[in-house]
């Protein structure tokens, strides 16, 4: 991973390309991110930079975080995320990262928290097939066998079994999306397709970790 920026998902819209093609895009507002801390192998055991994004009232900042911001002489921010690096960064505390880091046509990964759907059955949650819909059936949408025979010694449901339960509300990564346009004046990234999360939720845009041989050159 070489670059990353934190932003806020504004929603979706569509734009027209030069040839008249309509492209659905997700809009991410990525105001300038501040570099809070720079980590190195010598001091921390690994290379990374810590980014901050979003405004926050002073009274809502905890004492430990106040000390952290004061130590590196940066303004308090709402969100803090860390980006691992292969080599030491040339950034320093107080520097900013903007949308100009990215370019039109670049392939990126977007990370966010998926929308919470509440308690859901197996058909909705895991795309299970339904049972027979005839009048004699008593398991139209119920899950089928859960595996091992429960009546025998040690009978149990194996850990990780797909069953009904809470759906959504988890960290989700959508890989290999294309940046259609970088709006430097309004600090916007227009990314082709859907990205995880609700409107106004925090998202992380980073260069893809699995580049393809036909992708534009990653800078």
N, C-alpha and C positions, 0 to 999 in steps of 0.2 A: 504494500500500500504506500502510495507516494503523496497523496493529497486527500483532504477531506474538508467538508464545511457543514456546519449546523444551520438548519433553517426551519421555517414554519410552513406547513402545507396550507395553501389558501383554497384549494379546490381544483376543479377541472374545467377546461374550456377546449376550444378548437381553433386552429389557425390554418390559413391557406398558404400553401407553398407556391413557388414561382410558376409551377406547371399547372396550378389550379387544384392540386390534390388537397383534400381536407385531412388534417392530422389531429387526432385527439391528444391533448397534452395535460399533464398535471403541473400546476404552478407552485413553485417553492420560493418563498421570500427568504433570502439568505443575506441578511444585513451583515456588516463586517463582524467577523469573529475575532476575539482577542486571544492572543497566546498568553496563557497564564504561567505555565511552567514548562521548562524544557528538561527532559530526562535523558540521561546518558548511561552507557554501560558502566562507567567508572563510579558514578554516584548512586545509581538506582538498580543496576543490574540489567537494564535493557534501554533501548532507545525509543523515545516517544515524545510527543508534545501534547499538552493539555489545553483544550480550547474551551472558551466560554462564549455563551450567546444569550441574549434576551435581557431585558431590564427587570429589575426587582426593587421593591421598596427596602430601604435600609433596615427597617424594623423586622423584616421577614428573614433576614440573614442570620444564621446561627453564629454563635461566638467562635466555634472552630473555623468556620468558613471566613469570618471576618479577619481572623488572624492569618489565614492562608492568603487572602487577597492583599492584606497589608504587607505581608512578607515579600510578595512579588510586585508590589506597588501598582496594582491594577484595580479598576473599578469593579464593584460587585456585579455578578451576573446571575441569571436564573438557572441556566443549564450549564453543566460542565461535562465534557466527554474527552476521552483520551484516544490518541491515534498512535499505534505502534509504527515504528520505522525500522528499516533495514540498516540504516546508517545514521549517525548523529545529524540533527537538524541544524541548518544555518540560521534558524529563527531565534529570537530572544524574547523574554517576557516583555509584554507591552506591544509587540508587533501585531498587525492585523492581517486577516486573510479574507479576501473578497471573492465575489463570483467570477472575477477576471482570471482566477486560477484555472477555470474550466473554459472549454471552447466548443463552438457549434460542431455537432457531429460526434462528440466524444461519447464513449461507452462507459456507463457508470452503474454502480449498485446503490440502491436506496434502502435504508433501514428505518423502520418505524414500529409503532405498536398498533397491531391490528384492532379493528373495531370489536368491542365486546358484544357478543350475541346472546349472552345469558345461557341458561341450561338448554341443551339441544339433544335430540335423539341421534341414534347412530346413522340414520339416513341422511340427515342434514349435516351432521358433524363429520362423518367419515365416508359419505357417499355410498353407504350400504344399499344393496338391492332390497326391495320390499318382498314380503311373503305373498302367497296366493290371496287374491281379493275375493274369492268365492265365499258364499255364505257359510260354508262348513269350516273355513279357516278361522283360527282364533289368534293368529299372529300376523296381522297385516303389516305392521310397522315395528314389531318387537324384534330385538336382536335374537339371533339363533344360538347355536351351541357356543359356550364360552371355553371349550377345550377339554381339559382333564375331567374325569369323572369325580364329582365332588363327594360322593358317598364313600369312596374308598379311603384307605389310610393315606394321609398326606394330600388328599384332594384339595385343590385350590385353583383360583384363577391366576394365571401367570401374570407377573408384573408387565405393564406396558400394553396389556390387552386393549384393543380399541372398543370402547363402550360409550354409552351416553354420558354426557357431563358438560362442564362449562366450556363454551366455545368462544374463541377470540380472546382479545386482550393480551396477546403475547408478542414478544419481539419477533418481527418478521423482516426478512430480507428479500427484495426482488432484484434479481441480478440481470445485468446486461441490458439496461435501458439506454436509449439514445437521447442526448441533449439536443433538442431541436433549435433552441435559441437561448443565448445568454444576453439578458437585458442589463447592461452595466449601469444605466442611468437610474433604474428603479430597483436594482439589486434582486433581480428575478432570474430563476432558472426555469425554462419551459422544457419538461421532460416528456417524451413520448410514452403514452400508455398510463396505466393506473399505478399508484404507489400506495403503500400501506398507511393506515391511520385515518383519523377523523380530521375535519377542518380545524385549523389552528393548532394541530398537534405537532410535536417536535419530530423532525426527520433528519437523518444523516445521509448526506450525499458524498460518495467516495469513488475514487477510480476503481474499476472492476478488478477483482482479485483473480479472475480467470479470463484474461484477454484471449481473443481469437486471432489466428494468423491473418485473417482478413480485416480485422479492425483497423481504424485509423491509428496512426502511431501515437502511443501514450506518452505524454510529456511529463 
